[in-house]
């Protein structure tokens, strides 16, 4: 990196798997990066440990009771980190003029406002939060264009596609000779299971992903294939693609992270071990490359690469997501909100695994689709969908 001054990074969702991996990469390059702010929802002990190691200027928690606890512990440790709390503080550390890079790794709709704030402030935004684009794709991408923010996708699949496309890929795929985006999916822990097999699935089984280490919510989304559905929606916005130009391909080895097919018959793929530090390092250093701490891929050990189509009968969430992006407007926001409520209920033992897709479908049918041109309308659709989802659970 040519800059003599290290880039300052805010990590939103620092205690999650993406946030922790980001801090691991940053720690490998102290000459390049400094941690400006770390945020967490309620994981105050984990955030305290990260503050002790990385000495951020700011730390943010959701509740004042947790913020007060963290302030006291940091004071006892002799650390000068300032502690704030609440949604406004999240947006502030995303927009702060001292910040160069924002890792947007908050899970769920809670990540929308701070991520959008970072974009509007013209930051380099490393996007690991799917919901920002799923809920407000048009508005979000318009903000990127107006502010001049640098948007780099961190999901392994979107990061792979980004690496396989021309640097400038807006204006429609055909303009750049691209015919299709091939979005790979591991298939999750239940690949090959029938709908009958899935009836008795437990949260512990759903969270046991065969290839990736992820949080519980994202692990469940991977198990239902909703995660791939959200990624399909996200890919349409990121790469200016039509839904019919994005094909989901089940690839159980998770070695090819995604591909781009071109009009001359070429298919470009990005391969690597399933470790999120690779796309994180790519986003931090782009257009350069830096060490991520990831072992080189051993193709002799991999030995084979398998591919199969997804089963949208046993896993209807992928179909529901595709239908939502085709319908447009607030349909994706409704889909996402209903899914968040459904997954939370499943993890709490109040809803069966198959009930996740069923609940999402019922909420979709009950909530009319509105235009998604204004943030207020999107947030209103999100709130209405959550209310309807809770009502559906109560009626059950």
Buried (B, 14 or more C-beta within 10 A) or exposed (E): BEEEEBBBBBBBBBBBBBBBBBBBBBEBBEEBBBBBBBBBBEBBBBBBEBBEEBEBBBBBBBEEEBBBBBBEBBEEEEBEBEBBBBEEBBBBBBBBEEBBBBBBBBBBBBBBBBBBBBBBBBBBBBBBBBBBBBBBBBBBBEBBEEBEBBBBBBBBBBBBBBBBBEEEBBEEBEEBEBBBBBBBBBBBBBBEBEEEEBEEBEBEEBBEBBBBEBBBBBBBBBBBBBBBBBBBBBBBBBBBBEBEBBBBBBBBBBBBBBBBBBEEEEEBBBBBBBBBBBBBBBBBBBEEEBEBBBEEEEEEEEEEEEEEEBBBEBBBBBBBBBBBBEBBBBBBBBBBBBBBBBBBBBBEEEBBBBBBBBBBBBBBEBBEBBEBEEBEBBBBBBEBBBBBBBEBBEEE
